[in-house]
Protein backbone atom coordinates (compact mmCIF):
# COMPACT_ATOMS: atom_id res chain seq x y z
CA UNK A 1 0.00 0.00 0.00
CA UNK A 2 2.85 2.30 0.81
CA UNK A 3 4.34 1.49 -2.57
CA UNK A 4 1.16 2.66 -4.28
CA UNK A 5 1.05 5.94 -2.33
CA UNK A 6 4.60 6.82 -3.24
CA UNK A 7 3.99 7.71 -6.90
CA UNK A 8 0.83 9.63 -5.95
CA UNK A 9 2.62 11.79 -3.38
CA UNK A 10 5.61 12.23 -5.67
CA UNK A 11 3.36 13.33 -8.53
CA UNK A 12 1.51 15.76 -6.29
CA UNK A 13 4.80 17.36 -5.20
CA UNK A 14 5.84 17.75 -8.83
CA UNK A 15 2.58 19.50 -9.70
CA UNK A 16 2.93 21.87 -6.71
CA UNK A 17 6.50 22.72 -7.70
CA UNK A 18 5.37 23.39 -11.26
CA UNK A 19 2.61 25.75 -10.07
CA UNK A 20 5.04 27.64 -7.83
CA UNK A 21 7.52 27.92 -10.72
CA UNK A 22 4.83 29.31 -13.04
CA UNK A 23 3.75 31.85 -10.39
CA UNK A 24 7.34 33.02 -9.93
CA UNK A 25 7.83 33.34 -13.69
CA UNK A 26 4.64 35.41 -13.96
CA UNK A 27 5.62 37.63 -11.03
CA UNK A 28 9.10 38.47 -12.34
CA UNK A 29 7.96 40.59 -15.35
CA UNK A 30 5.46 42.39 -13.13
CA UNK A 31 8.22 43.29 -10.70
CA UNK A 32 10.46 44.84 -13.33
CA UNK A 33 7.78 46.69 -15.28
CA UNK A 34 7.42 50.34 -14.19
CA UNK A 35 4.02 51.52 -13.08
CA UNK A 36 2.17 53.39 -15.84
CA UNK A 37 1.19 56.07 -13.30
CA UNK A 38 4.83 56.95 -12.61
CA UNK A 39 5.97 59.52 -15.17
CA UNK A 40 9.44 60.99 -15.51
CA UNK A 41 9.61 64.70 -14.65
CA UNK A 42 9.49 67.08 -17.63
CA UNK A 43 12.84 67.99 -19.13
CA UNK A 44 13.72 71.65 -18.50
CA UNK A 45 15.57 73.52 -21.22
CA UNK A 46 18.18 76.08 -20.17
CA UNK A 47 17.75 79.32 -22.13
CA UNK A 48 19.95 82.41 -22.60
CA UNK A 49 19.49 85.24 -20.06
CA UNK A 50 17.95 87.56 -22.68
CA UNK A 51 15.38 84.98 -23.84
CA UNK A 52 12.35 86.88 -22.39
CA UNK A 53 12.57 89.36 -25.27
CA UNK A 54 11.85 86.47 -27.64
CA UNK A 55 8.81 85.54 -25.54
CA UNK A 56 7.57 89.14 -25.67
CA UNK A 57 7.95 89.21 -29.47
CA UNK A 58 6.06 85.92 -29.83
CA UNK A 59 3.36 87.14 -27.45
CA UNK A 60 2.94 90.31 -29.50
CA UNK A 61 2.42 88.24 -32.65
CA UNK A 62 -0.28 86.23 -30.88
CA UNK A 63 -1.96 89.40 -29.65
CA UNK A 64 -2.01 90.92 -33.12
CA UNK A 65 -3.31 87.68 -34.63
CA UNK A 66 -6.11 87.32 -32.02
CA UNK A 67 -6.89 90.87 -30.77
CA UNK A 68 -10.53 90.04 -30.00
CA UNK A 69 -9.39 87.54 -27.36
CA UNK A 70 -6.53 89.52 -25.85
CA UNK A 71 -8.27 92.87 -25.56
CA UNK A 72 -11.40 91.23 -24.14
CA UNK A 73 -9.34 89.87 -21.26
CA UNK A 74 -7.46 93.15 -20.88
CA UNK A 75 -10.66 95.20 -20.75
CA UNK A 76 -12.08 92.83 -18.15
CA UNK A 77 -9.08 93.39 -15.88
CA UNK A 78 -9.33 97.17 -16.28
CA UNK A 79 -12.97 97.08 -15.18
CA UNK A 80 -12.07 94.80 -12.26
CA UNK A 81 -9.42 97.30 -11.16
CA UNK A 82 -11.92 100.14 -11.28
CA UNK A 83 -14.48 98.20 -9.25
CA UNK A 84 -11.91 97.18 -6.64
CA UNK A 85 -10.73 100.77 -6.24
CA UNK A 86 -14.31 102.07 -5.98
CA UNK A 87 -15.16 99.55 -3.25
CA UNK A 88 -12.09 100.42 -1.19
CA UNK A 89 -12.63 104.16 -1.57
CA UNK A 90 -16.25 103.85 -0.53
CA UNK A 91 -15.18 101.81 2.49
CA UNK A 92 -12.87 104.64 3.58
CA UNK A 93 -9.63 102.68 3.21
CA UNK A 94 -7.98 104.59 0.39
CA UNK A 95 -4.54 103.46 1.57
CA UNK A 96 -5.48 99.87 0.64
CA UNK A 97 -5.98 100.63 -3.06
CA UNK A 98 -2.32 100.16 -3.97
CA UNK A 99 -1.62 96.96 -1.98
CA UNK A 100 -4.96 95.46 -3.03
CA UNK A 101 -4.31 96.27 -6.68
CA UNK A 102 -0.73 94.99 -6.60
CA UNK A 103 -1.81 91.89 -4.70
CA UNK A 104 -4.49 91.29 -7.30
CA UNK A 105 -1.75 90.45 -9.77
CA UNK A 106 -0.75 87.48 -7.65
CA UNK A 107 -3.82 85.73 -9.04
CA UNK A 108 -3.57 87.23 -12.54
CA UNK A 109 -1.63 84.23 -13.97
CA UNK A 110 -4.65 82.04 -13.26
CA UNK A 111 -7.04 84.49 -14.93
CA UNK A 112 -4.90 84.30 -18.08
CA UNK A 113 -5.69 80.60 -18.63
CA UNK A 114 -7.90 81.57 -21.57
CA UNK A 115 -4.98 83.42 -23.16
CA UNK A 116 -2.78 80.35 -22.81
CA UNK A 117 -5.50 78.31 -24.51
CA UNK A 118 -5.68 80.84 -27.34
CA UNK A 119 -1.92 80.64 -27.92
CA UNK A 120 -2.05 76.84 -27.71
CA UNK A 121 -4.78 76.70 -30.36
CA UNK A 122 -3.00 79.12 -32.66
CA UNK A 123 0.21 77.10 -32.33
CA UNK A 124 -1.66 73.97 -33.44
CA UNK A 125 -3.55 75.70 -36.22
CA UNK A 126 -6.91 75.21 -34.49
CA UNK A 127 -9.79 77.74 -34.58
CA UNK A 128 -9.74 80.42 -31.90
CA UNK A 129 -12.74 82.16 -30.35
CA UNK A 130 -13.69 83.55 -26.96
CA UNK A 131 -15.94 80.58 -26.30
CA UNK A 132 -13.28 78.03 -27.27
CA UNK A 133 -10.70 79.80 -25.11
CA UNK A 134 -12.86 79.11 -22.07
CA UNK A 135 -11.75 75.50 -22.41
CA UNK A 136 -8.48 76.62 -20.88
CA UNK A 137 -10.30 76.84 -17.55
CA UNK A 138 -12.21 73.56 -17.95
CA UNK A 139 -9.29 71.40 -19.00
CA UNK A 140 -7.68 70.04 -15.83
CA UNK A 141 -10.16 72.22 -13.96
CA UNK A 142 -9.78 70.61 -10.53
CA UNK A 143 -6.02 71.20 -10.47
CA UNK A 144 -6.42 74.76 -11.75
CA UNK A 145 -8.93 75.38 -8.96
CA UNK A 146 -6.40 74.17 -6.38
CA UNK A 147 -3.81 76.50 -7.87
CA UNK A 148 -6.33 79.32 -7.60
CA UNK A 149 -6.75 78.58 -3.89
CA UNK A 150 -2.97 78.78 -3.37
CA UNK A 151 -2.70 82.12 -5.19
CA UNK A 152 -5.78 83.49 -3.45
CA UNK A 153 -4.33 82.63 -0.04
CA UNK A 154 -1.14 84.48 -0.99
CA UNK A 155 -3.25 87.44 -2.08
CA UNK A 156 -5.24 87.54 1.16
CA UNK A 157 -2.07 87.15 3.22
CA UNK A 158 -0.56 90.14 1.42
CA UNK A 159 -3.67 92.29 2.02
CA UNK A 160 -3.71 91.45 5.73
CA UNK A 161 0.02 92.06 6.02
CA UNK A 162 -0.25 95.43 4.28
CA UNK A 163 -3.08 96.46 6.61
CA UNK A 164 -1.09 95.41 9.67
CA UNK A 165 2.00 97.31 8.52
CA UNK A 166 -0.04 100.44 7.83
CA UNK A 167 -1.58 100.28 11.31
CA UNK A 168 1.80 99.70 12.96
CA UNK A 169 3.57 102.60 11.25
CA UNK A 170 0.77 105.19 10.89
CA UNK A 171 -1.65 104.22 13.67
CA UNK A 172 -5.26 103.12 13.62
CA UNK A 173 -6.56 106.69 13.60
CA UNK A 174 -4.68 107.68 10.44
CA UNK A 175 -7.39 107.93 7.79
CA UNK A 176 -7.14 111.18 5.77
CA UNK A 177 -9.28 111.82 2.71
CA UNK A 178 -8.10 110.44 -0.60
CA UNK A 179 -7.10 113.88 -1.91
CA UNK A 180 -4.89 114.57 1.13
CA UNK A 181 -3.55 111.03 1.64
CA UNK A 182 -0.32 111.41 -0.41
CA UNK A 183 0.75 114.61 1.35
CA UNK A 184 -0.20 113.23 4.77
CA UNK A 185 1.99 110.20 4.21
CA UNK A 186 4.87 112.31 2.86
CA UNK A 187 4.84 114.44 6.02
CA UNK A 188 5.04 111.38 8.26
CA UNK A 189 8.39 110.19 9.61
CA UNK A 190 7.14 106.63 9.27
CA UNK A 191 6.89 106.72 5.49
CA UNK A 192 10.44 105.54 4.78
CA UNK A 193 10.45 102.51 7.13
CA UNK A 194 6.93 101.65 5.95
CA UNK A 195 8.05 101.65 2.31
CA UNK A 196 11.24 99.71 3.01
CA UNK A 197 9.60 96.93 5.04
CA UNK A 198 6.43 96.82 2.94
CA UNK A 199 8.39 96.66 -0.30
CA UNK A 200 10.62 93.93 1.09
CA UNK A 201 7.73 91.75 2.18
CA UNK A 202 5.89 92.39 -1.04
CA UNK A 203 8.98 91.40 -3.02
CA UNK A 204 9.25 88.09 -1.14
CA UNK A 205 5.60 87.24 -1.72
CA UNK A 206 5.80 88.28 -5.35
CA UNK A 207 8.83 86.05 -5.92
CA UNK A 208 7.04 83.11 -4.31
CA UNK A 209 3.97 83.65 -6.46
CA UNK A 210 6.10 84.11 -9.56
CA UNK A 211 8.21 80.99 -9.06
CA UNK A 212 5.26 78.68 -8.40
CA UNK A 213 3.04 80.00 -11.21
CA UNK A 214 5.33 81.25 -13.98
CA UNK A 215 4.89 78.08 -16.08
CA UNK A 216 2.76 75.86 -13.84
CA UNK A 217 -0.59 77.26 -14.99
CA UNK A 218 0.06 77.06 -18.76
CA UNK A 219 1.47 73.60 -18.06
CA UNK A 220 -1.80 72.51 -16.41
CA UNK A 221 -3.76 73.98 -19.33
CA UNK A 222 -1.64 72.00 -21.78
CA UNK A 223 -1.10 68.71 -19.88
CA UNK A 224 -2.92 66.36 -17.55
CA UNK A 225 -0.70 67.03 -14.54
CA UNK A 226 -1.28 67.63 -10.83
CA UNK A 227 -0.84 71.01 -9.20
CA UNK A 228 2.05 69.71 -7.06
CA UNK A 229 3.94 68.43 -10.10
CA UNK A 230 3.32 71.68 -11.95
CA UNK A 231 4.48 73.85 -9.04
CA UNK A 232 7.64 71.81 -8.49
CA UNK A 233 8.44 71.94 -12.21
CA UNK A 234 7.89 75.71 -12.24
CA UNK A 235 10.24 76.17 -9.28
CA UNK A 236 12.90 73.96 -10.93
CA UNK A 237 12.62 75.93 -14.17
CA UNK A 238 12.99 79.20 -12.25
CA UNK A 239 16.09 77.98 -10.42
CA UNK A 240 17.77 76.52 -13.52
CA UNK A 241 17.05 79.67 -15.58
CA UNK A 242 17.28 82.21 -12.77
CA UNK A 243 18.95 84.87 -14.95
CA UNK A 244 16.30 84.72 -17.65
CA UNK A 245 13.55 84.48 -15.03
CA UNK A 246 14.90 87.52 -13.18
CA UNK A 247 14.72 89.53 -16.41
CA UNK A 248 11.24 88.16 -17.13
CA UNK A 249 10.00 89.11 -13.66
CA UNK A 250 11.54 92.57 -14.02
CA UNK A 251 9.84 93.11 -17.38
CA UNK A 252 6.49 92.08 -15.90
CA UNK A 253 6.93 94.55 -13.02
CA UNK A 254 7.97 97.42 -15.31
CA UNK A 255 5.19 96.81 -17.85
CA UNK A 256 2.58 96.46 -15.11
CA UNK A 257 3.73 99.60 -13.30
CA UNK A 258 3.53 101.59 -16.53
CA UNK A 259 0.07 100.14 -17.22
CA UNK A 260 -1.22 101.19 -13.80
CA UNK A 261 -0.28 104.85 -14.23
CA UNK A 262 -3.21 105.85 -16.50
CA UNK A 263 -5.71 104.46 -13.96
CA UNK A 264 -5.38 100.83 -15.07
CA UNK A 265 -6.04 101.59 -18.76
CA UNK A 266 -2.67 100.22 -19.84
CA UNK A 267 -3.64 96.79 -18.52
CA UNK A 268 -5.86 96.31 -21.56
CA UNK A 269 -2.64 95.92 -23.56
CA UNK A 270 -0.16 94.64 -20.99
CA UNK A 271 -2.18 91.74 -19.58
CA UNK A 272 -2.81 89.94 -22.91
CA UNK A 273 0.75 90.62 -24.04
CA UNK A 274 2.23 89.06 -20.89
CA UNK A 275 -0.31 86.22 -20.99
CA UNK A 276 0.55 85.19 -24.54
CA UNK A 277 4.27 85.62 -23.84
CA UNK A 278 3.97 83.38 -20.78
CA UNK A 279 2.68 80.57 -22.98
CA UNK A 280 5.78 80.86 -25.17
CA UNK A 281 7.98 80.92 -22.07
CA UNK A 282 6.42 77.64 -20.99
CA UNK A 283 6.89 76.07 -24.42
CA UNK A 284 10.48 77.28 -24.56
CA UNK A 285 11.47 76.06 -21.09
CA UNK A 286 9.92 72.57 -21.13
CA UNK A 287 10.76 69.78 -23.50
C-alpha distance (Angstrom), angle and dihedral (degrees) to the residues before:
residue distance angle dihedral
X1 . . .
X2 3.75 . .
X3 3.78 88.6 .
X4 3.80 90.4 56.9
X5 3.82 93.3 49.1
X6 3.78 92.9 52.1
X7 3.82 97.8 72.9
X8 3.82 90.7 43.1
X9 3.80 93.6 53.7
X10 3.79 91.7 41.5
X11 3.81 91.3 51.5
X12 3.79 91.7 47.8
X13 3.82 90.9 53.0
X14 3.79 90.3 50.5
X15 3.80 91.8 52.3
X16 3.83 91.6 48.8
X17 3.80 91.2 49.8
X18 3.79 90.1 49.6
X19 3.82 91.9 51.5
X20 3.81 91.6 48.9
X21 3.81 90.3 49.0
X22 3.81 91.9 51.0
X23 3.83 91.1 48.7
X24 3.81 91.1 51.1
X25 3.80 91.7 48.4
X26 3.81 90.5 50.6
X27 3.81 92.5 47.3
X28 3.81 95.7 51.0
X29 3.85 96.9 68.1
X30 3.80 90.1 45.3
X31 3.78 90.4 54.1
X32 3.79 94.8 53.0
X33 3.80 98.0 41.2
X34 3.83 112.5 95.4
X35 3.77 117.9 -124.2
X36 3.81 112.2 -99.3
X37 3.82 89.3 -134.9
X38 3.82 92.0 61.4
X39 3.80 108.7 86.2
X40 3.78 126.6 -177.4
X41 3.81 113.6 -112.5
X42 3.82 115.5 -97.8
X43 3.77 115.7 -89.9
X44 3.81 111.8 -111.2
X45 3.79 118.1 -144.0
X46 3.80 118.2 -143.7
X47 3.80 110.6 -133.4
X48 3.83 133.3 -166.8
X49 3.83 116.5 -89.7
X50 3.82 92.5 -111.4
X51 3.82 93.9 51.4
X52 3.86 94.7 110.6
X53 3.81 89.3 75.6
X54 3.81 88.1 62.6
X55 3.81 89.5 51.4
X56 3.81 90.7 50.7
X57 3.81 91.2 50.7
X58 3.81 91.7 49.3
X59 3.80 90.7 46.5
X60 3.80 90.6 52.1
X61 3.80 90.4 53.4
X62 3.80 90.0 52.1
X63 3.80 91.3 48.5
X64 3.79 92.6 50.7
X65 3.81 91.3 46.3
X66 3.84 93.3 49.3
X67 3.84 106.6 25.7
X68 3.81 93.5 150.9
X69 3.81 89.8 63.7
X70 3.79 99.1 40.5
X71 3.78 98.5 45.2
X72 3.80 91.5 44.9
X73 3.79 89.5 59.5
X74 3.79 92.0 42.1
X75 3.80 93.0 51.3
X76 3.79 90.2 48.8
X77 3.80 91.3 55.8
X78 3.81 91.8 47.9
X79 3.80 90.5 54.3
X80 3.81 90.6 46.3
X81 3.81 89.7 53.4
X82 3.79 91.3 51.0
X83 3.80 92.6 49.3
X84 3.80 92.6 47.7
X85 3.80 91.8 50.3
X86 3.82 92.2 47.1
X87 3.81 91.9 51.6
X88 3.80 93.2 49.7
X89 3.80 93.2 45.9
X90 3.78 91.6 49.7
X91 3.80 89.6 49.6
X92 3.82 89.8 55.7
X93 3.81 95.9 -116.3
X94 3.79 100.5 114.6
X95 3.81 90.8 154.7
X96 3.83 88.7 66.5
X97 3.81 94.7 61.5
X98 3.80 94.7 85.9
X99 3.83 99.0 44.2
X100 3.81 91.5 41.9
X101 3.80 91.7 49.7
X102 3.80 94.0 45.5
X103 3.80 91.1 44.8
X104 3.78 89.1 51.2
X105 3.79 88.4 69.4
X106 3.79 89.9 63.2
X107 3.81 86.7 76.0
X108 3.81 95.8 36.3
X109 3.85 93.8 94.7
X110 3.80 88.8 63.3
X111 3.80 92.6 49.1
X112 3.80 88.9 55.2
X113 3.82 92.9 64.4
X114 3.81 89.0 107.6
X115 3.80 90.2 55.3
X116 3.80 90.7 52.1
X117 3.80 88.7 51.4
X118 3.80 90.5 50.6
X119 3.81 91.7 52.4
X120 3.81 90.6 45.3
X121 3.81 91.4 53.1
X122 3.79 93.5 46.3
X123 3.80 90.2 49.7
X124 3.81 90.0 54.6
X125 3.79 94.8 43.1
X126 3.81 92.6 -113.7
X127 3.84 124.4 144.2
X128 3.79 116.2 -87.7
X129 3.80 127.1 -150.0
X130 3.79 137.0 145.7
X131 3.79 90.9 -104.1
X132 3.80 93.9 49.2
X133 3.80 90.9 47.8
X134 3.79 89.2 61.3
X135 3.80 86.3 72.8
X136 3.78 86.3 76.8
X137 3.81 87.5 73.9
X138 3.82 95.6 43.1
X139 3.78 97.6 48.0
X140 3.80 107.5 88.1
X141 3.80 85.8 -4.9
X142 3.81 97.8 164.7
X143 3.80 92.8 55.9
X144 3.81 91.9 44.6
X145 3.80 88.5 52.2
X146 3.81 90.5 53.4
X147 3.79 89.5 50.3
X148 3.79 88.6 51.0
X149 3.80 89.9 54.7
X150 3.81 90.7 52.5
X151 3.82 92.9 50.0
X152 3.79 92.2 43.4
X153 3.80 91.1 53.3
X154 3.80 89.4 51.7
X155 3.80 89.1 49.7
X156 3.80 93.7 50.3
X157 3.79 91.5 45.5
X158 3.80 89.8 53.6
X159 3.82 92.4 49.4
X160 3.81 92.2 50.1
X161 3.80 91.6 45.5
X162 3.80 92.2 50.1
X163 3.81 90.6 50.0
X164 3.79 91.7 49.4
X165 3.80 92.5 49.0
X166 3.80 91.8 49.0
X167 3.81 90.9 51.1
X168 3.81 92.4 47.1
X169 3.80 95.9 50.1
X170 3.83 102.6 33.1
X171 3.81 103.0 24.4
X172 3.78 132.1 -119.2
X173 3.80 93.0 -85.2
X174 3.81 94.6 57.2
X175 3.80 104.1 107.4
X176 3.83 112.2 131.7
X177 3.78 122.2 172.4
X178 3.78 117.9 -84.2
X179 3.82 93.0 -106.9
X180 3.82 92.4 54.1
X181 3.81 98.2 36.6
X182 3.85 97.8 93.5
X183 3.81 94.0 50.6
X184 3.81 92.3 43.2
X185 3.78 90.7 54.4
X186 3.82 92.6 45.0
X187 3.80 90.7 54.7
X188 3.80 92.2 52.1
X189 3.80 120.5 96.2
X190 3.79 88.3 -144.7
X191 3.79 95.0 65.2
X192 3.81 96.7 89.4
X193 3.83 97.7 49.0
X194 3.81 89.3 42.4
X195 3.80 91.4 54.3
X196 3.79 94.0 43.8
X197 3.81 96.4 49.6
X198 3.81 94.9 36.4
X199 3.80 92.4 49.4
X200 3.79 91.2 47.5
X201 3.79 94.0 51.8
X202 3.77 91.6 43.1
X203 3.80 90.2 51.5
X204 3.81 91.7 52.9
X205 3.80 93.0 49.5
X206 3.78 91.8 44.9
X207 3.80 91.4 52.2
X208 3.80 91.0 49.8
X209 3.79 91.7 49.8
X210 3.80 91.5 45.0
X211 3.80 95.9 49.6
X212 3.81 95.2 48.2
X213 3.81 96.4 43.8
X214 3.80 107.6 29.4
X215 3.82 93.4 99.9
X216 3.81 103.1 -4.2
X217 3.81 95.8 86.3
X218 3.83 97.5 48.3
X219 3.81 85.9 44.3
X220 3.82 91.1 56.2
X221 3.81 90.0 47.0
X222 3.80 90.3 52.6
X223 3.83 102.0 36.9
X224 3.77 140.5 36.2
X225 3.80 95.8 -112.8
X226 3.79 135.6 136.5
X227 3.78 123.0 -107.6
X228 3.83 91.3 -116.0
X229 3.81 92.4 53.9
X230 3.79 91.2 46.3
X231 3.81 93.8 49.2
X232 3.80 93.2 47.8
X233 3.80 90.8 48.3
X234 3.80 90.8 49.3
X235 3.81 91.5 51.1
X236 3.83 91.3 48.1
X237 3.80 91.1 49.9
X238 3.81 90.6 49.7
X239 3.80 92.5 50.6
X240 3.81 95.3 45.3
X241 3.83 92.4 47.0
X242 3.80 98.0 32.2
X243 3.82 94.0 142.9
X244 3.78 94.1 52.8
X245 3.80 91.1 41.1
X246 3.81 91.7 51.1
X247 3.81 89.4 54.4
X248 3.81 90.9 45.3
X249 3.81 91.9 51.0
X250 3.80 90.4 47.2
X251 3.80 91.9 51.3
X252 3.80 90.9 50.2
X253 3.82 90.9 51.2
X254 3.81 93.7 47.4
X255 3.81 94.7 45.6
X256 3.80 92.1 46.0
X257 3.81 93.4 47.8
X258 3.80 90.6 51.2
X259 3.81 90.3 47.6
X260 3.81 92.3 52.9
X261 3.80 94.6 54.9
X262 3.84 97.4 77.7
X263 3.82 90.7 53.6
X264 3.81 95.4 -81.6
X265 3.82 94.4 -52.4
X266 3.80 92.8 120.2
X267 3.81 89.9 62.1
X268 3.79 89.2 75.8
X269 3.81 86.6 72.1
X270 3.80 103.3 26.5
X271 3.81 99.1 51.2
X272 3.85 97.1 55.5
X273 3.80 91.2 41.0
X274 3.82 92.5 53.9
X275 3.80 91.4 41.1
X276 3.80 94.3 54.7
X277 3.81 91.2 42.0
X278 3.81 90.3 52.4
X279 3.79 89.8 58.7
X280 3.80 90.0 55.1
X281 3.80 90.2 47.1
X282 3.79 88.9 55.5
X283 3.81 92.9 48.0
X284 3.80 91.0 47.3
X285 3.80 96.4 48.5
X286 3.82 100.2 44.7
X287 3.76 126.6 60.9
